[in-house]
Amino acid sequence: MNQQPLVSAIIIFLNGEQFIEEAIASIFAQSYNNWELLLVDDGSTDRSTVIAQKYAQKYPEKVFYLEHEGHQNKGMSASRNLGISQANGEYIGFLDADDMWLPKKLEEQVALLASHKEAAMVYGRTQIWHSWTGKPEDNQRDHFYNLGVQPNTLVNPPKLLLLLILNKCQTPTTCNALIRHEVFEEIGKFENVFRTMYEDQVFFSKVLLQKPVFVADQCWAKYRQHAQNRSEQTKTQKYYLTRRPFLNWLGNYLSKNKVTDQKIWQVFQREMWQCKHPLLFSLLNRIKYRLNFIRKVWLML
């Protein structure tokens, strides 16, 4: 009998035929063997449905195909929640169909959660992955964001929540985090109303408000950058327009849970003000930059 805790890996996908087999292969390549894979189809119309069903048929004890009733498209949050509802693992990890796990991810993350019983989840650095194209101009574009905290430590709330609200460093990413199953029972799952943008930050906000989290220095996942993924799409959209629904939800959530921490509210209100007055905020930033430049020149005279 396998003494290792079972890990449920959940891949949600919508028309992901280009990359999904690479994502699946990265799970099969794990050095940690006691996992199950739930492939959640969010209403695909390309070959990714057939690909996922093929793996479920070939590995019926390890891989399971799930879809919404009537093969509907219900969005990312509802698809993650469908996977969670069918997951049997003590721990749950997510992977989008265009990203990859590195081979030691589960082995090292399970060990960290076993040694830090108070941690609700663990995450580390995520590689922002451009070099997958093989193009010489992309080979030097891979990078990591600052974690914002001292790595290899247990971080108590609400420190990570403040960093998430400020959005100035890498907080948890779905492809990188490993989460205790019981956390979803205690604080709830993803919010179905968030079909695409900010669905991850909504869930992680609930965790970081209430639970200690272990932040590691290791890189365990590659986050593929391309024109079709959400991170690239948001660069062509109005940042504050897409961010405001998340902040509206967060303000309601903080009020509902009777959060009184003034630091949280100050940071939240500052971010909300920016979303409500993006042009004015941009103008004030330009004025501040020019004043600092003038001050530096004056000091050099």
C-alpha positions in Angstrom: 0.0 0.0 0.0 1.3 3.5 -1.0 2.2 5.4 2.2 2.6 8.7 0.3 -0.4 11.2 0.5 -2.4 11.3 -2.7 -2.2 14.5 -4.7 -5.0 15.6 -7.0 -3.7 17.5 -10.0 -6.4 19.5 -11.8 -5.9 20.7 -15.4 -8.7 22.9 -16.7 -8.8 23.5 -20.5 -10.7 25.3 -23.2 -9.5 24.6 -26.7 -6.1 23.7 -25.5 -5.0 21.2 -28.1 -1.7 23.0 -28.9 -0.2 22.5 -25.5 -2.3 20.2 -23.3 -0.2 17.0 -24.0 2.9 18.9 -22.9 1.1 19.9 -19.6 -0.1 16.3 -19.1 3.4 14.9 -19.8 4.9 17.2 -17.1 2.6 15.5 -14.5 3.6 12.0 -15.7 7.2 13.2 -15.3 6.9 13.9 -11.6 9.3 12.2 -9.3 6.4 11.8 -6.9 4.2 9.0 -8.0 1.1 9.0 -5.9 -1.1 11.4 -7.9 -4.4 11.5 -9.8 -5.1 13.7 -12.7 -8.5 15.3 -13.3 -8.8 16.8 -16.8 -11.7 19.3 -16.7 -13.1 20.3 -20.1 -14.7 23.8 -20.1 -16.6 23.2 -23.3 -13.8 22.8 -25.8 -14.6 22.6 -29.5 -11.1 21.5 -30.8 -9.2 18.3 -30.4 -8.3 18.8 -26.7 -11.5 17.0 -25.7 -10.4 13.9 -27.7 -6.9 14.2 -26.3 -8.1 14.3 -22.7 -10.5 11.4 -23.2 -7.7 9.4 -24.7 -5.5 9.8 -21.6 -8.5 8.9 -19.3 -9.1 5.7 -21.3 -5.5 4.7 -21.4 -4.9 5.3 -17.7 -8.3 4.7 -16.0 -6.7 4.4 -12.5 -4.8 7.7 -12.7 -6.5 10.0 -15.2 -10.1 11.2 -15.2 -12.1 13.2 -17.7 -14.7 15.7 -16.4 -17.0 18.1 -18.2 -19.9 20.4 -17.3 -23.4 19.1 -18.1 -24.1 19.4 -21.8 -20.5 20.2 -22.5 -21.1 23.8 -21.4 -18.5 26.5 -21.1 -18.8 27.8 -17.5 -15.5 29.6 -17.0 -12.3 29.0 -15.1 -13.6 29.2 -11.6 -16.5 26.8 -12.2 -14.1 24.4 -13.9 -11.6 24.4 -11.1 -14.5 23.9 -8.7 -15.7 20.9 -10.7 -12.3 19.3 -10.4 -12.1 20.1 -6.6 -15.5 18.4 -6.1 -14.2 15.2 -7.6 -10.7 15.3 -6.1 -9.7 12.5 -3.7 -6.2 13.8 -2.8 -5.0 15.2 0.6 -3.4 17.9 -1.5 -4.6 19.7 -4.6 -2.5 21.4 -7.3 -3.6 23.2 -10.5 -2.1 23.4 -13.9 -3.4 25.3 -16.9 -3.2 23.5 -20.2 -0.5 25.7 -21.6 1.8 25.6 -18.6 4.2 23.0 -17.1 5.2 21.6 -13.8 8.9 20.8 -13.2 9.7 17.2 -12.2 10.4 17.8 -8.5 7.4 20.0 -7.8 5.2 17.4 -6.0 8.0 15.6 -4.2 9.4 18.8 -2.7 6.1 20.5 -2.0 4.5 17.5 -0.3 7.6 17.3 1.9 7.3 20.9 2.9 3.6 20.6 3.8 4.4 17.5 5.8 7.1 19.4 7.8 5.0 22.6 8.2 1.7 21.3 9.5 0.3 24.8 10.1 0.8 25.9 6.4 -2.4 25.9 4.4 -0.4 25.8 1.2 3.1 26.2 -0.3 4.3 28.0 -3.3 7.6 29.2 -4.8 8.9 31.0 -7.8 7.2 30.7 -11.2 9.2 31.0 -14.4 7.7 33.6 -16.8 8.4 31.4 -19.8 9.1 33.0 -23.2 11.8 30.6 -24.4 9.4 27.8 -25.2 9.2 29.2 -28.8 12.8 28.3 -29.5 13.3 31.7 -31.1 16.7 33.2 -30.3 15.1 36.6 -29.4 13.0 34.8 -26.8 15.8 32.9 -25.1 16.8 35.8 -22.9 13.3 36.9 -22.0 12.6 34.3 -19.3 12.5 35.8 -15.8 11.1 35.6 -12.3 9.2 38.2 -10.2 10.3 39.2 -6.8 8.5 37.1 -4.1 8.1 40.1 -1.9 9.0 38.2 1.3 12.0 36.4 2.7 11.8 32.9 1.0 11.8 29.6 2.8 9.7 30.9 5.6 6.2 30.5 6.9 4.3 33.8 6.4 1.4 34.6 8.6 -1.6 36.6 7.5 -2.2 39.3 6.4 1.2 40.1 5.0 0.8 38.2 1.7 -2.7 39.6 1.2 -1.3 43.1 1.4 1.3 42.2 -1.3 -1.4 40.6 -3.5 -3.6 43.8 -3.3 -0.6 46.0 -4.2 0.2 43.6 -7.1 3.8 44.6 -7.1 5.4 41.2 -6.7 4.7 37.5 -7.3 2.1 36.2 -4.9 0.7 32.6 -5.4 0.1 31.4 -8.9 -2.3 28.5 -9.6 0.3 26.5 -11.5 2.8 26.8 -8.6 0.7 26.4 -5.4 0.0 23.1 -3.6 -3.0 23.4 -1.3 -4.4 21.2 1.5 -7.8 19.8 0.5 -9.3 20.8 3.8 -8.7 24.5 3.0 -11.4 24.4 0.4 -13.8 23.1 2.9 -12.9 25.8 5.5 -12.8 28.9 3.4 -14.7 27.9 0.2 -13.7 27.3 -3.4 -13.2 29.6 -6.4 -15.9 32.2 -7.1 -17.9 31.2 -10.1 -18.8 34.7 -11.1 -15.1 35.2 -12.0 -15.0 33.3 -15.3 -11.6 34.5 -16.5 -9.7 37.5 -15.1 -8.7 37.5 -11.4 -10.3 34.2 -10.6 -7.0 33.1 -9.0 -6.5 36.3 -7.0 -10.0 36.0 -5.6 -9.4 32.6 -4.2 -5.9 33.3 -3.0 -7.2 36.4 -1.2 -9.4 34.3 0.9 -6.5 32.0 1.8 -4.0 34.8 2.5 -6.4 36.7 4.7 -6.9 33.7 7.1 -4.1 31.1 6.8 -0.3 30.9 7.2 1.5 30.0 3.9 4.9 28.6 3.3 6.8 30.6 0.6 9.8 28.8 -0.9 12.7 29.8 -3.0 12.5 27.0 -5.5 11.0 27.2 -9.0 8.4 24.5 -9.6 6.4 25.7 -12.7 6.7 27.4 -16.1 4.1 29.9 -17.0 4.0 30.0 -20.8 3.7 33.5 -22.4 1.9 33.7 -25.7 -0.7 35.9 -27.4 -3.6 33.7 -26.4 -3.1 33.5 -22.7 -4.8 35.8 -20.2 -1.6 37.6 -19.1 -0.9 38.7 -22.7 -4.5 39.7 -23.3 -4.7 42.0 -20.3 -1.8 44.0 -21.7 -4.0 45.2 -24.5 -7.0 45.9 -22.2 -7.5 48.7 -19.8 -5.7 47.4 -16.7 -7.9 49.3 -14.2 -11.1 48.3 -15.9 -10.3 44.6 -15.6 -9.0 45.0 -12.0 -12.0 46.9 -10.6 -14.4 43.9 -10.3 -11.8 42.1 -8.2 -11.4 45.0 -5.9 -15.2 45.4 -5.6 -15.5 41.7 -4.6 -12.6 42.1 -2.2 -14.1 45.1 -0.4 -17.4 43.2 0.0 -15.5 40.1 1.3 -13.5 42.1 3.8 -16.7 43.8 5.1 -18.6 40.5 5.2 -15.8 38.9 7.3 -15.7 41.9 9.6 -12.0 42.7 8.9 -10.8 45.6 11.1 -7.1 45.7 10.2 -6.6 49.3 9.2 -3.5 48.5 7.1 -5.5 46.2 4.9 -8.2 48.8 4.5 -5.7 51.6 3.7 -4.0 49.5 1.0 -7.4 48.4 -0.4 -8.8 52.0 -0.5 -5.6 53.3 -2.2 -5.9 50.6 -4.9 -9.6 51.2 -5.4 -9.0 55.0 -5.7 -6.5 54.3 -8.6 -9.1 52.1 -10.3 -11.8 54.8 -10.0 -9.4 57.6 -11.1 -6.9 56.0 -13.5 -6.2 59.2 -15.5 -5.7 61.4 -12.5 -3.5 58.7 -10.9 -1.3 58.5 -14.0 -1.0 62.3 -14.1 0.0 62.5 -10.4 2.6 59.9 -11.0 4.1 61.8 -13.9 4.2 65.0 -11.8 5.8 63.1 -9.0 8.5 61.7 -11.4 9.3 65.1 -12.8 9.5 66.7 -9.3 11.9 64.0 -8.2 14.0 64.6 -11.3 14.1 68.3 -10.7 15.1 67.7 -7.1 18.0 65.4 -8.1 19.3 68.0 -10.7 19.0 70.8 -8.1 21.1 68.8 -5.6 23.8 68.2 -8.2 24.2 72.0 -8.8 
